[in-house]
Amino acid sequence: MLTEALPEQTSLHAASKHVGGLLGVSPDTLRIWYRHTQIDIGSKPGITSDVAAENRRLRRENAELKKANEVLKAASIFFAKELDQPRL
């Protein structure tokens, strides 16, 4: 709807205000969605939604792997100490 309203309005701000009023959505939200859409289709430079989502997923996975590494390090230290103790 915003894309269709753009030619009739004087600016993106005016179009998003008009369409936002019709839909009950904030004009700022519409402008953000419009800009993201322009990036996703390649009309504007920027990070696409797919790349941003993949980055978020990889950051989460990296954090999980770091936690697992810390647990494994702690476990190896624990078992190394157990092996160093004399057996009775």
C-alpha positions as CSV (number, residue, x, y, z in Angstrom):
1,M,0.0,0.0,0.0
2,L,2.8,2.4,0.8
3,T,4.5,1.8,-2.6
4,E,1.1,2.5,-4.3
5,A,0.6,5.7,-2.2
6,L,4.1,7.1,-3.0
7,P,3.3,8.6,-6.4
8,E,0.2,10.3,-5.0
9,Q,2.0,11.8,-2.0
10,T,4.8,14.4,-1.9
11,S,7.2,12.3,0.1
12,L,7.8,9.0,1.9
13,H,6.9,10.7,5.1
14,A,3.5,11.9,3.7
15,A,2.8,8.5,2.2
16,S,3.6,6.6,5.4
17,K,1.5,9.0,7.4
18,H,-1.5,8.5,5.0
19,V,-1.2,4.7,4.9
20,G,-0.4,4.5,8.6
21,G,-3.6,6.3,9.4
22,L,-5.6,4.0,7.2
23,L,-4.1,0.9,8.7
24,G,-3.7,2.1,12.3
25,V,0.1,1.6,12.1
26,S,2.8,4.1,13.1
27,P,4.2,6.0,10.1
28,D,7.7,5.4,11.5
29,T,7.1,1.6,11.5
30,L,5.9,1.8,7.9
31,R,9.0,3.8,6.9
32,I,11.3,1.2,8.6
33,W,9.5,-1.7,6.9
34,Y,9.7,0.1,3.5
35,R,13.5,0.8,3.9
36,H,14.1,-2.9,4.9
37,T,12.1,-4.0,1.9
38,Q,14.2,-1.7,-0.4
39,I,17.4,-3.2,1.0
40,D,16.0,-6.8,0.7
41,I,15.1,-6.4,-3.0
42,G,18.5,-4.7,-3.7
43,S,17.2,-1.2,-4.5
44,K,19.2,0.3,-1.6
45,P,22.6,-0.7,-0.1
46,G,22.6,-2.4,3.3
47,I,22.4,-5.7,5.1
48,T,19.5,-7.8,4.0
49,S,17.1,-9.4,6.5
50,D,18.4,-12.9,5.6
51,V,22.0,-11.9,6.3
52,A,21.0,-10.1,9.5
53,A,19.1,-13.2,10.7
54,E,22.0,-15.5,9.8
55,N,24.4,-13.2,11.8
56,R,22.1,-13.4,14.8
57,R,21.9,-17.2,14.5
58,L,25.7,-17.5,14.2
59,R,26.3,-15.2,17.2
60,R,24.0,-17.3,19.3
61,E,25.7,-20.5,18.2
62,N,29.1,-19.0,18.9
63,A,28.0,-18.0,22.4
64,E,26.7,-21.6,23.0
65,L,30.0,-23.1,21.8
66,K,32.0,-20.8,24.0
67,K,30.0,-21.9,27.0
68,A,30.4,-25.6,26.1
69,N,34.2,-25.0,25.7
70,E,34.3,-23.5,29.2
71,V,32.5,-26.5,30.6
72,L,34.8,-28.9,28.9
73,K,37.9,-27.0,30.1
74,A,36.6,-27.1,33.7
75,A,35.9,-30.9,33.3
76,S,39.3,-31.6,32.0
77,I,41.0,-29.7,34.8
78,F,38.8,-31.6,37.3
79,F,39.7,-35.0,35.8
80,A,43.3,-34.1,35.5
81,K,43.5,-33.4,39.2
82,E,41.7,-36.7,39.9
83,L,44.4,-38.6,37.9
84,D,47.2,-36.9,39.8
85,Q,46.0,-38.0,43.2
86,P,47.6,-41.2,44.5
87,R,45.3,-44.3,44.7
88,L,45.0,-46.1,48.0
